[in-house]
Amino acid sequence: MNDGAVGYWFEEKVRLAFAECLKTKPIKAVRLYDSKSAGGAGGVGNWLPEQPGDMIWVIAGVPLLVEIKASDVTRSLALGYKKKMRAAQIGGARLWLRAGGTSIVIFCGRADGVVELWNGANVVEAWRNGWPKLRAEPVLAFKNVHESEVQQAMQSMINYLVETLSDEATYFKRLAPAGEAHG
């Protein structure tokens, strides 16, 4: 399966996990148009501009810009983020962060059974500095996840976000926007 197909597969797993958590958790979501819906990268041929992420989640009152990435080739977002992210996405995420928002990137390396949650500020920083790989660690990572367990791993990740964002001290330690967003 190519990375485009695995991306749609993973987005469906994320959607199903979120729908399950929506039944019992203080969460909401808005799906943003993807590049294909917007007429291709950059919105060429359509009136819809390219979006800075895939979704906006609101968890415990905190809005999150969410980008979902997946690969059958790349083992971790840390090693392949430059190939997976487009300049327009980075620019949109940077504006979101500068406005005081919080950004996350969720990555699935399906071939290696990895599901990772990244602070989007770290991805933006690495891109802007031209680093060949991410220097930070994922906020949360599941390893050795079988395809049949990906939705459950995502539900655990969403539960983690609910707990983290409900606790202000933990939120500012783990996911708060980088200093650029507050300065």
PLY file of the C-alpha trace (Angstrom):
ply
format ascii 1.0
element vertex 183
property float x
property float y
property float z
element edge 182
property int vertex1
property int vertex2
end_header
0.00 0.00 0.00
1.38 3.46 -0.84
1.63 6.22 1.77
-1.48 7.95 0.38
-3.57 4.82 0.86
-2.17 4.11 4.33
-2.89 7.75 5.21
-6.58 7.33 4.41
-6.60 4.01 6.28
-5.10 5.66 9.38
-7.41 8.69 9.19
-10.35 6.28 9.29
-8.89 4.56 12.40
-8.49 7.99 14.05
-12.07 8.95 13.10
-13.48 5.72 14.56
-11.48 6.13 17.79
-12.60 9.75 18.15
-16.25 8.77 17.53
-15.99 6.15 20.28
-14.42 8.60 22.75
-16.99 11.26 21.82
-19.63 9.16 23.57
-18.08 9.65 27.02
-15.44 12.42 26.86
-15.58 16.25 26.74
-14.40 16.43 23.12
-15.55 17.82 19.77
-14.03 17.80 16.29
-14.21 19.68 13.01
-12.83 18.01 9.89
-10.96 20.41 7.61
-10.95 19.89 3.86
-7.91 17.92 2.74
-5.71 18.79 -0.24
-7.62 16.42 -2.52
-10.96 18.02 -1.62
-9.40 21.44 -2.05
-8.39 20.62 -5.61
-4.85 19.37 -5.02
-1.89 20.78 -3.12
-2.22 24.52 -2.88
-5.93 24.39 -3.73
-5.20 24.65 -7.49
-8.38 24.30 -9.50
-10.68 24.94 -6.57
-11.78 27.85 -4.42
-10.75 26.09 -1.23
-7.28 26.97 0.07
-4.91 24.33 1.42
-5.58 23.74 5.11
-2.99 23.86 7.94
-4.14 20.51 9.34
-6.64 17.69 8.99
-8.89 18.55 11.93
-9.48 20.86 14.80
-10.22 19.03 18.02
-11.48 20.69 21.17
-10.57 18.62 24.20
-11.40 19.85 27.70
-11.90 23.32 26.23
-8.50 23.44 24.50
-8.54 23.76 20.69
-5.93 21.59 18.95
-4.84 21.82 15.34
-4.43 18.15 14.38
-2.35 16.81 11.50
-2.53 13.07 10.82
0.31 11.33 8.98
0.99 7.69 8.18
3.52 5.64 6.27
4.35 2.08 5.31
7.98 3.16 4.80
8.93 5.73 7.46
9.51 4.23 10.91
8.95 7.40 12.93
7.90 10.95 12.22
11.25 12.00 13.74
13.06 10.49 10.75
10.68 11.34 7.94
8.86 14.51 8.90
10.41 16.50 6.02
8.89 14.11 3.48
5.52 13.97 5.22
4.90 17.70 5.85
4.36 20.40 3.23
5.52 23.99 3.57
1.92 25.27 3.56
1.07 22.95 6.47
4.08 24.15 8.44
3.20 27.78 7.71
-0.40 27.28 8.80
0.65 25.48 11.96
3.14 28.25 12.73
0.39 30.88 12.45
-1.85 28.75 14.69
0.95 28.55 17.29
1.75 32.26 17.07
-1.93 32.98 17.79
-1.54 31.00 21.04
-2.99 27.71 19.81
-1.75 24.19 20.36
-0.81 21.91 17.48
-0.31 18.15 17.46
0.83 15.68 14.83
-0.29 12.06 15.07
1.83 9.57 13.13
1.41 5.89 12.33
4.33 3.88 10.99
2.21 0.90 10.04
4.99 -1.44 8.90
6.73 -1.13 12.28
3.56 -0.90 14.40
4.29 2.60 15.73
1.70 5.22 16.70
3.15 8.54 17.91
1.80 11.81 19.29
4.04 14.83 18.60
3.90 18.39 19.83
3.35 20.33 16.61
5.55 23.18 17.90
8.54 20.80 17.78
7.76 19.86 14.17
7.46 23.53 13.15
10.73 24.38 14.94
12.63 21.55 13.23
11.28 22.53 9.80
12.10 26.22 10.27
15.66 25.39 11.40
16.27 22.93 8.56
17.03 20.04 10.90
17.23 16.68 9.09
15.25 14.97 11.87
13.16 15.97 14.87
15.26 16.57 17.97
12.44 16.14 20.47
10.82 12.91 21.57
7.17 12.15 20.91
4.82 13.19 23.70
3.41 9.66 23.64
4.33 6.59 21.59
2.91 3.11 21.24
5.19 0.46 19.77
4.50 -3.00 18.35
0.89 -2.10 17.58
-0.75 -4.60 15.25
-3.04 -3.19 12.53
-6.05 -4.56 14.41
-5.01 -2.59 17.54
-4.49 0.83 15.96
-7.98 2.12 16.75
-7.57 1.07 20.41
-4.16 2.79 20.55
-5.80 5.96 19.20
-8.55 5.75 21.83
-5.82 5.50 24.50
-4.07 8.51 22.95
-7.28 10.56 22.99
-7.89 9.55 26.62
-4.34 10.68 27.40
-5.06 14.05 25.76
-8.28 14.44 27.76
-6.41 13.79 31.02
-3.46 15.99 30.07
-5.55 18.92 28.86
-7.85 18.71 31.89
-4.83 19.25 34.17
-3.46 22.75 33.55
-0.02 22.08 35.06
0.50 18.99 32.92
-0.78 20.78 29.82
1.74 23.59 30.08
4.56 21.14 30.74
3.79 18.75 27.85
1.76 20.43 25.09
1.67 24.19 25.56
2.75 26.18 22.54
6.44 27.05 22.33
7.65 30.41 23.67
7.09 31.93 20.23
3.34 31.60 20.70
3.35 33.60 23.91
5.98 36.18 23.02
0 1
1 2
2 3
3 4
4 5
5 6
6 7
7 8
8 9
9 10
10 11
11 12
12 13
13 14
14 15
15 16
16 17
17 18
18 19
19 20
20 21
21 22
22 23
23 24
24 25
25 26
26 27
27 28
28 29
29 30
30 31
31 32
32 33
33 34
34 35
35 36
36 37
37 38
38 39
39 40
40 41
41 42
42 43
43 44
44 45
45 46
46 47
47 48
48 49
49 50
50 51
51 52
52 53
53 54
54 55
55 56
56 57
57 58
58 59
59 60
60 61
61 62
62 63
63 64
64 65
65 66
66 67
67 68
68 69
69 70
70 71
71 72
72 73
73 74
74 75
75 76
76 77
77 78
78 79
79 80
80 81
81 82
82 83
83 84
84 85
85 86
86 87
87 88
88 89
89 90
90 91
91 92
92 93
93 94
94 95
95 96
96 97
97 98
98 99
99 100
100 101
101 102
102 103
103 104
104 105
105 106
106 107
107 108
108 109
109 110
110 111
111 112
112 113
113 114
114 115
115 116
116 117
117 118
118 119
119 120
120 121
121 122
122 123
123 124
124 125
125 126
126 127
127 128
128 129
129 130
130 131
131 132
132 133
133 134
134 135
135 136
136 137
137 138
138 139
139 140
140 141
141 142
142 143
143 144
144 145
145 146
146 147
147 148
148 149
149 150
150 151
151 152
152 153
153 154
154 155
155 156
156 157
157 158
158 159
159 160
160 161
161 162
162 163
163 164
164 165
165 166
166 167
167 168
168 169
169 170
170 171
171 172
172 173
173 174
174 175
175 176
176 177
177 178
178 179
179 180
180 181
181 182
